[in-house]
Amino acid sequence: MATPDIIDVATINGAMVAGAVSNSAHDIIDVTAEHTFKVNVLAISNVDGTNDATISVSVSADNGSNYYHLAKTVTVPADSTVYIISKDTSIYLDETDLLRVQASAANMLEYVCSYETLNDA
């Protein structure tokens, strides 16, 4: 496994994942071998019209052995959206890195994550 040289990549493709955030931590991105992912946007929306919820977002740079927080128990008010990652604060994830989300309550938060895959194949 070799980390792609982001100056001399073979392909750059846009990608997006979306879904509900549960109150159990789960990985929404798992970077495949020979790739680097540039995460441009991670939006967290509260779809509950009455109650606030919190979101925690973390990354692992060692295939899940350790996680480090990008955001820890950030409040997402009812009927609103919070941007954890934006174009101004984009991050790179290397092969086998993971991006994880966890909500304070199930069925209240949803995520949309837009990223680019860079491959040196």
Residue frames relative to the residue before (quaternion, step in Angstrom):
aa qw qx qy qz dx dy dz
M 1.0000 0.0000 0.0000 0.0000 0.00 0.00 0.00
A 0.0036 -0.7897 0.6131 -0.0224 3.51 -0.91 0.94
T 0.4799 -0.6586 0.4983 0.2960 3.52 -0.99 0.83
P 0.4629 -0.6887 0.4728 0.2965 3.62 -0.78 0.91
D 0.4174 -0.6443 0.5810 0.2704 3.50 -1.19 0.70
I 0.3243 -0.7979 0.4694 0.1943 3.62 -0.36 1.17
I 0.5747 0.5546 -0.3923 0.4564 3.59 1.24 -0.03
D 0.8003 0.2327 -0.0823 0.5464 3.57 1.02 -0.84
V 0.1906 0.8019 -0.5415 0.1655 3.60 0.66 1.08
A 0.5071 -0.6450 0.4828 0.3062 3.55 -1.20 0.58
T 0.8081 -0.0088 0.0351 0.5879 3.59 0.97 -0.85
I 0.0945 -0.7266 0.6751 0.0859 3.50 -1.32 0.55
N 0.0029 0.8090 -0.5852 0.0547 3.55 -0.64 1.16
G 0.4147 -0.6840 0.5446 0.2523 3.53 -1.11 0.73
A 0.0070 0.7928 -0.6090 0.0249 3.56 -1.10 0.70
M 0.0829 -0.7824 0.6161 0.0376 3.54 -1.29 0.40
V 0.0624 -0.7494 0.6570 0.0538 3.54 -1.17 0.70
A 0.0026 0.7897 -0.6128 0.0283 3.55 -1.14 0.66
G 0.2589 0.7718 -0.5590 0.1574 3.53 -1.18 0.51
A 0.6325 -0.5001 0.4246 0.4119 3.51 -1.36 -0.18
V 0.3289 -0.7138 0.5829 0.2062 3.56 -1.16 0.67
S 0.2238 -0.7828 0.5654 0.1317 3.57 -0.75 1.00
N 0.5774 -0.5759 0.4364 0.3801 3.55 -1.29 0.03
S 0.5916 0.4612 -0.3819 0.5400 3.56 1.32 0.39
A 0.5117 -0.6504 0.4618 0.3193 3.58 -0.95 0.83
H 0.1161 0.7842 -0.6066 0.0595 3.56 -0.99 0.85
D 0.4846 -0.6739 0.4883 0.2695 3.52 -1.11 0.80
I 0.2038 -0.7847 0.5754 0.1078 3.56 -0.89 0.97
I 0.7591 0.1563 -0.1334 0.6177 3.59 1.28 -0.28
D 0.0075 -0.7434 0.6684 -0.0220 3.53 -1.09 0.94
V 0.2799 -0.8041 0.5021 0.1515 3.58 -0.22 1.28
T 0.3748 -0.7508 0.5117 0.1842 3.54 -0.80 1.10
A 0.6690 -0.5016 0.3724 0.4028 3.56 -1.28 0.42
E 0.8234 0.2218 -0.2106 0.4780 3.54 -1.21 0.73
H 0.6568 0.4827 -0.3113 0.4885 3.61 1.24 0.39
T 0.1219 -0.6884 0.7009 0.1415 3.45 -1.45 0.30
F 0.1874 -0.7642 0.6067 0.1128 3.57 -1.00 0.83
K 0.1849 -0.7413 0.6340 0.1195 3.55 -1.00 0.88
V 0.2000 -0.7893 0.5737 0.0889 3.57 -0.44 1.23
N 0.2021 -0.8237 0.5264 0.0606 3.55 -0.56 1.25
V 0.8072 0.0304 0.0306 0.5888 3.57 1.00 -0.81
L 0.0546 0.7240 -0.6877 0.0059 3.51 -1.16 0.79
A 0.0299 -0.8013 0.5955 -0.0494 3.54 -0.34 1.33
I 0.1329 -0.7657 0.6271 0.0529 3.54 -1.01 0.91
S 0.0885 -0.8112 0.5780 0.0061 3.58 -0.65 1.15
N 0.2981 -0.7181 0.6020 0.1818 3.53 -1.08 0.83
V 0.1870 -0.8190 0.5377 0.0722 3.57 -0.48 1.21
D 0.5218 0.5957 -0.4218 0.4415 3.57 1.30 0.09
G 0.3811 -0.7702 0.4734 0.1935 3.57 -0.77 1.01
T 0.7467 0.4111 -0.2052 0.4809 3.57 1.24 -0.25
N 0.8189 0.2980 -0.1088 0.4783 3.56 0.79 -1.06
D 0.4329 -0.6478 0.5619 0.2779 3.53 -1.19 0.68
A 0.0879 -0.7575 0.6417 0.0825 3.56 -1.32 0.35
T 0.3256 -0.7291 0.5551 0.2329 3.57 -1.24 0.22
I 0.2200 -0.7538 0.6095 0.1092 3.52 -1.28 0.61
S 0.0849 -0.7409 0.6621 0.0746 3.54 -1.18 0.68
V 0.0689 -0.7826 0.6187 -0.0043 3.56 -0.95 0.97
S 0.0433 0.8087 -0.5838 0.0578 3.56 -0.84 0.97
V 0.2708 -0.7389 0.5965 0.1579 3.52 -1.35 0.38
S 0.1789 -0.7377 0.6380 0.1293 3.51 -1.29 0.53
A 0.2021 -0.7842 0.5786 0.0975 3.55 -0.86 0.99
D 0.7284 0.3793 -0.2294 0.5225 3.58 1.27 0.12
N 0.6458 -0.5827 0.2989 0.3926 3.55 0.96 1.03
G 0.7774 -0.4016 0.1823 0.4484 3.56 0.94 0.89
S 0.4658 0.6764 -0.4603 0.3372 3.61 1.18 0.05
N 0.7896 0.0374 0.0066 0.6125 3.57 1.06 -0.81
Y 0.1588 -0.7703 0.6117 0.0845 3.56 -1.11 0.74
Y 0.1242 -0.7767 0.6157 0.0473 3.54 -1.14 0.79
H 0.4664 -0.7361 0.4304 0.2355 3.56 -0.84 1.00
L 0.2663 -0.6868 0.6557 0.1660 3.48 -1.20 0.83
A 0.7696 0.0008 0.0336 0.6376 3.54 1.15 -0.76
K 0.0997 -0.8052 0.5842 0.0211 3.58 -0.91 0.92
T 0.8456 -0.1610 0.0403 0.5074 3.55 -0.63 1.25
V 0.1779 0.7805 -0.5634 0.2045 3.56 0.79 1.11
T 0.4128 -0.7245 0.4984 0.2373 3.57 -0.80 1.01
V 0.1155 -0.7389 0.6616 0.0550 3.52 -1.04 0.95
P 0.3213 -0.7782 0.5020 0.1979 3.61 -0.27 1.20
A 0.6592 -0.5008 0.3874 0.4057 3.56 -1.25 0.51
D 0.8594 0.0871 -0.0901 0.4957 3.58 -1.08 0.83
S 0.6508 0.4809 -0.3539 0.4690 3.60 0.93 0.82
T 0.3564 -0.7211 0.5640 0.1867 3.54 -1.38 0.23
V 0.1406 -0.7571 0.6351 0.0609 3.53 -1.10 0.84
Y 0.2559 -0.7535 0.5878 0.1458 3.57 -0.99 0.90
I 0.2420 -0.7736 0.5745 0.1137 3.54 -0.59 1.20
I 0.7624 0.0887 -0.0411 0.6397 3.58 1.10 -0.81
S 0.0019 0.7809 -0.6243 0.0185 3.55 -1.01 0.87
K 0.7318 -0.4030 0.2955 0.4634 3.58 -1.28 0.10
D 0.6614 0.5110 -0.3045 0.4568 3.59 1.09 -0.67
T 0.7833 0.2630 -0.1257 0.5491 3.58 1.19 -0.50
S 0.1953 0.8171 -0.5230 0.1434 3.60 1.11 0.59
I 0.1885 -0.7729 0.5972 0.1018 3.56 -1.24 0.54
Y 0.3446 -0.6928 0.5895 0.2319 3.55 -1.29 0.44
L 0.1316 -0.7465 0.6475 0.0784 3.52 -1.12 0.80
D 0.3189 -0.7568 0.5495 0.1536 3.56 -0.87 1.02
E 0.7214 -0.4310 0.2980 0.4527 3.58 -1.26 0.26
T 0.8250 0.1637 -0.2360 0.4867 3.52 -1.08 1.06
D 0.4642 0.6440 -0.4750 0.3796 3.64 1.20 0.15
L 0.2213 -0.7803 0.5780 0.0902 3.56 -1.18 0.64
L 0.1713 -0.7375 0.6427 0.1171 3.56 -1.23 0.63
R 0.0799 -0.8349 0.5432 -0.0394 3.56 -0.61 1.20
V 0.1196 -0.7757 0.6166 0.0622 3.55 -1.16 0.73
Q 0.0375 0.7732 -0.6328 0.0159 3.55 -1.27 0.55
A 0.2346 -0.7779 0.5729 0.1076 3.56 -0.91 0.98
S 0.5733 -0.5797 0.4523 0.3615 3.54 -1.30 0.32
A 0.7901 0.0861 -0.0365 0.6058 3.59 1.20 -0.51
A 0.4912 -0.6675 0.4789 0.2895 3.56 -1.04 0.77
N 0.8455 0.2430 -0.1796 0.4403 3.55 -1.30 0.53
M 0.5911 0.5631 -0.3871 0.4286 3.61 1.15 0.46
L 0.7836 0.2803 -0.1301 0.5389 3.58 1.10 -0.72
E 0.1155 -0.7533 0.6434 0.0723 3.53 -1.25 0.64
Y 0.2228 -0.7737 0.5774 0.1356 3.56 -1.18 0.58
V 0.0654 -0.7194 0.6870 0.0792 3.51 -1.36 0.50
C 0.0176 -0.8023 0.5946 -0.0501 3.54 -0.72 1.12
S 0.0939 -0.7909 0.6046 0.0084 3.55 -0.71 1.16
Y 0.0907 0.8102 -0.5677 0.1141 3.57 -0.82 1.01
E 0.3623 -0.6925 0.5776 0.2357 3.53 -1.36 0.22
T 0.2423 -0.7444 0.6013 0.1602 3.58 -1.03 0.78
L 0.1269 -0.7799 0.6119 0.0363 3.56 -0.83 1.05
N 0.0381 -0.8154 0.5755 -0.0499 3.57 -0.68 1.16
D 0.2470 -0.7898 0.5451 0.1343 3.57 -0.93 0.88
A 0.2769 0.8102 -0.4829 0.1834 3.60 1.25 0.33
